[in-house]
Amino acid sequence: MAKNWLKGAQSAYDTVVIGSGLGGLTAANMMAKFGHKVLLLEHHYNLGGLATWFKRKGGHVLDISLHGFPYGMIKTLRRYWNQDIADHVIRIKNIRFDNPQFTIDTNFDRADFTRILLDRFGILKGTIDEFFHTLRGMNFYDKMPLNTREIFERFFPGRTDVHRFLMEPITYANGSTYEDPAIAYGIVFSNFMDKGVYTFQGGTDQLIKKMKAELLKNGVDIRNHCMVEKILMDSGEDGKKKVAGVVVNGQEIHASAVLSNANILSTIHKLAGDENFSPEFIEEVDKVRLNNSSCQVYIGIKKGEKIDYLGDLMFTSEASELDFDKVLSKDVTSRSYSFYYPHIRPDHDRYAIVSSTNARWADWANLSDADYESGKKHLIETTLDALEKYVPNIRKIANHLEASTPRTFKRYTLHPTGTSFGTKFEGLKISRELPQQIDGLFHTGSVGIIMSGWLGAANYGVIVANEADKFLRSLKPKPQLVAGV
Ligand SMILES: Cc1cc2nc3c(=O)[nH]c(=O)nc-3n(C[C@H](O)[C@H](O)[C@H](O)COP(=O)(O)OP(=O)(O)OC[C@H]3O[C@@H](n4cnc5c(N)ncnc54)[C@H](O)[C@@H]3O)c2cc1C
């Protein structure tokens, strides 16, 4: 008989959180800390969503999305999780760019970028300061009509080398292009420039283990292998729809608030149902573009073998200039490598390399099984060829090779088209407006470029948990004042 993964669950909670990405996990933790009864439902056997890892024979532990996040993550982990988790964040020392326009090593903060823009690219100090000042001053609520290309042209006209230096890492980090609003670039880039790039010492497995312990301590009921099929609705007295709960693994569970960490489009179209929203809202939803997906090659190094320190992250490209079509092409010319040295997992004396490339769903979606397998083999072989430039003996020292594609990302996260970074900018407004359409329905997680990445997703979890808390409190009857007591 199939195992009942909901055994012992209650029939009703204050809040159900759908999905355990960093947005869902953080929202669930906050809601529990606010004093609500929280049920966290995750279809996968693991928690973390894209913040995940896997283990393979031979002692390999390979991280999916732990490559680097901004300094702000320390504050987020300390305030909304705990001091111990925050204490494991360490700075990445060196990031290398290598492409036909330049080879540069940097620690990726404002002082070092200023030095490189001055010395290497010959930009005037005043222009550099003004550029950073403009980006820093960008605010989500400002009307900022410029796109990223226009902001680069304003400060560095015709300098495709400078544009590439400033843009390429952010393209790898969140799929954004020159056509995306400058505000999305400005916020994400400024977050990194603040104090450089950081990682979690111990690896994603340790982070998620510690987060799970904190959630349990705060009373969250956590259920893996639990697929939410539907968000249940009632009609309120004013005729407005309101959330009533969810159907999960065929079972109804009631709740006054539902926070979905599933993709925003799946939340609306699949879980809630278009018929529960106004037609005008659905018209806007139909304009939301999903972001691109990714391919990765995971390379486990034999026990006892070493890689000399080359930097922690390396952004490489064979394209003559930054070209977003080429960045996404199945004919890969751009790869970002994450190097994992033993100090990243101090209890585990091993090296690993993960090569990541941005990718299009359409290139992988409809391949036959045979073509899919040979596509993955090709990806692995060409990655090793490219990596030989930096690690000449890579074929000799690697003893685990594995590839993932947009299909892999879709399978494990359920995100439509395997999107790695949620939606383009317009998705954020839709996510923010869900509660105006349906009482008690909230969305959190990668959306609109700004709210993506480890820091963006976790911070968005906090913002939405605060809103859901306010909503739940508004439902509680106010205490009556009794005269003479
Ligand atoms: C290859 C790659 C590299 C990356 N590198 C970095 C990096 O270096 N730095 C960085 O900051 N960010 C990086 N990111 C992005 C970052 O990992 C994500 O933005 C972030 O982890 C997403 O968190 P999220 O809250 O949006 O949820 P997700 O991680 O997308 O998780 C959503 C969860 O919801 C679950 N779910 C969905 N539908 C249902 C359902 N119906 N029922 C139950 N469960 C459901 C899914 O199983 C999943 O666990 C990378 C991403 C990729 C793919």
PDBQT file of the ligand as one rigid body, heavy atoms in Angstrom, charges set to zero:
ROOT
HETATM    1  C1  LIG A 501      21.547  26.435 -12.098  1.00  0.00    +0.000 C 
HETATM    2  C2  LIG A 501      21.159  27.497 -11.134  1.00  0.00    +0.000 A 
HETATM    3  C3  LIG A 501      22.121  28.251 -10.514  1.00  0.00    +0.000 A 
HETATM    4  C4  LIG A 501      21.761  29.235  -9.601  1.00  0.00    +0.000 A 
HETATM    5  N1  LIG A 501      22.736  29.932  -8.960  1.00  0.00    +0.000 NA
HETATM    6  C5  LIG A 501      22.421  30.833  -8.032  1.00  0.00    +0.000 A 
HETATM    7  C6  LIG A 501      23.434  31.521  -7.317  1.00  0.00    +0.000 A 
HETATM    8  O1  LIG A 501      24.610  31.298  -7.507  1.00  0.00    +0.000 OA
HETATM    9  N2  LIG A 501      23.055  32.447  -6.398  1.00  0.00    +0.000 N 
HETATM   10  C7  LIG A 501      21.761  32.724  -6.144  1.00  0.00    +0.000 A 
HETATM   11  O2  LIG A 501      21.478  33.573  -5.291  1.00  0.00    +0.000 OA
HETATM   12  N3  LIG A 501      20.767  32.079  -6.803  1.00  0.00    +0.000 NA
HETATM   13  C8  LIG A 501      21.069  31.141  -7.734  1.00  0.00    +0.000 A 
HETATM   14  N4  LIG A 501      20.085  30.479  -8.409  1.00  0.00    +0.000 N 
HETATM   15  C9  LIG A 501      18.685  30.870  -8.178  1.00  0.00    +0.000 C 
HETATM   16  C10 LIG A 501      18.153  30.408  -6.830  1.00  0.00    +0.000 C 
HETATM   17  O3  LIG A 501      18.524  29.071  -6.586  1.00  0.00    +0.000 OA
HETATM   18  C11 LIG A 501      16.649  30.531  -6.838  1.00  0.00    +0.000 C 
HETATM   19  O4  LIG A 501      16.278  31.843  -7.247  1.00  0.00    +0.000 OA
HETATM   20  C12 LIG A 501      16.015  30.284  -5.468  1.00  0.00    +0.000 C 
HETATM   21  O5  LIG A 501      16.610  29.185  -4.822  1.00  0.00    +0.000 OA
HETATM   22  C13 LIG A 501      14.548  30.038  -5.728  1.00  0.00    +0.000 C 
HETATM   23  O6  LIG A 501      13.825  29.960  -4.542  1.00  0.00    +0.000 OA
HETATM   24  P1  LIG A 501      12.240  29.972  -4.605  1.00  0.00    +0.000 P 
HETATM   25  O7  LIG A 501      11.753  30.359  -3.264  1.00  0.00    +0.000 OA
HETATM   26  O8  LIG A 501      11.770  30.781  -5.757  1.00  0.00    +0.000 OA
HETATM   27  O9  LIG A 501      11.780  28.473  -4.823  1.00  0.00    +0.000 OA
HETATM   28  P2  LIG A 501      12.256  27.251  -5.711  1.00  0.00    +0.000 P 
HETATM   29  O10 LIG A 501      13.647  26.909  -5.365  1.00  0.00    +0.000 OA
HETATM   30  O11 LIG A 501      11.920  27.489  -7.122  1.00  0.00    +0.000 OA
HETATM   31  O12 LIG A 501      11.343  26.110  -5.101  1.00  0.00    +0.000 OA
HETATM   32  C14 LIG A 501       9.951  26.000  -5.300  1.00  0.00    +0.000 C 
HETATM   33  C15 LIG A 501       9.515  24.747  -4.550  1.00  0.00    +0.000 C 
HETATM   34  O13 LIG A 501       8.111  24.574  -4.683  1.00  0.00    +0.000 OA
HETATM   35  C16 LIG A 501       7.851  23.187  -4.851  1.00  0.00    +0.000 C 
HETATM   36  N5  LIG A 501       6.539  23.042  -5.490  1.00  0.00    +0.000 N 
HETATM   37  C17 LIG A 501       6.127  23.619  -6.638  1.00  0.00    +0.000 A 
HETATM   38  N6  LIG A 501       4.858  23.272  -6.907  1.00  0.00    +0.000 NA
HETATM   39  C18 LIG A 501       4.456  22.465  -5.896  1.00  0.00    +0.000 A 
HETATM   40  C19 LIG A 501       3.238  21.770  -5.615  1.00  0.00    +0.000 A 
HETATM   41  N7  LIG A 501       2.179  21.875  -6.413  1.00  0.00    +0.000 N 
HETATM   42  N8  LIG A 501       3.166  21.015  -4.488  1.00  0.00    +0.000 NA
HETATM   43  C20 LIG A 501       4.245  20.902  -3.659  1.00  0.00    +0.000 A 
HETATM   44  N9  LIG A 501       5.412  21.519  -3.886  1.00  0.00    +0.000 NA
HETATM   45  C21 LIG A 501       5.529  22.296  -4.990  1.00  0.00    +0.000 A 
HETATM   46  C22 LIG A 501       9.005  22.713  -5.712  1.00  0.00    +0.000 C 
HETATM   47  O14 LIG A 501       9.171  21.320  -5.629  1.00  0.00    +0.000 OA
HETATM   48  C23 LIG A 501      10.159  23.478  -5.090  1.00  0.00    +0.000 C 
HETATM   49  O15 LIG A 501      10.749  22.771  -4.010  1.00  0.00    +0.000 OA
HETATM   50  C24 LIG A 501      20.404  29.483  -9.317  1.00  0.00    +0.000 A 
HETATM   51  C25 LIG A 501      19.421  28.702  -9.941  1.00  0.00    +0.000 A 
HETATM   52  C26 LIG A 501      19.790  27.729 -10.837  1.00  0.00    +0.000 A 
HETATM   53  C27 LIG A 501      18.736  26.888 -11.473  1.00  0.00    +0.000 C 
ENDROOT
TORSDOF 0
